[in-house]
Amino acid sequence: MSSTWGAYMQNNHFEQIDQAGAALNLHLNCSVHYPAYDKRLFECKCNICFPVWAVEAAMQTGNWEDIEKLHRQII
């Protein structure tokens, strides 16, 4: 089952953004879209924004704690 929400536009770095969005979606279990507010931000269905750099850092380190904490605190 595909979990998509809102406009899903990819401009220059399709594969990199797609991988980051898919990873964020899996870790939050919440649909995301990109770009939010015409910026390098993912926005989840709960209206929480996540900078691409933060998602990429979580992917590289394997530490999703800050991302998940932000999502849990707001929802």
Order of alpha helices (4+ residues) and beta strands (2+ residues): alpha-beta-beta-beta-alpha-alpha
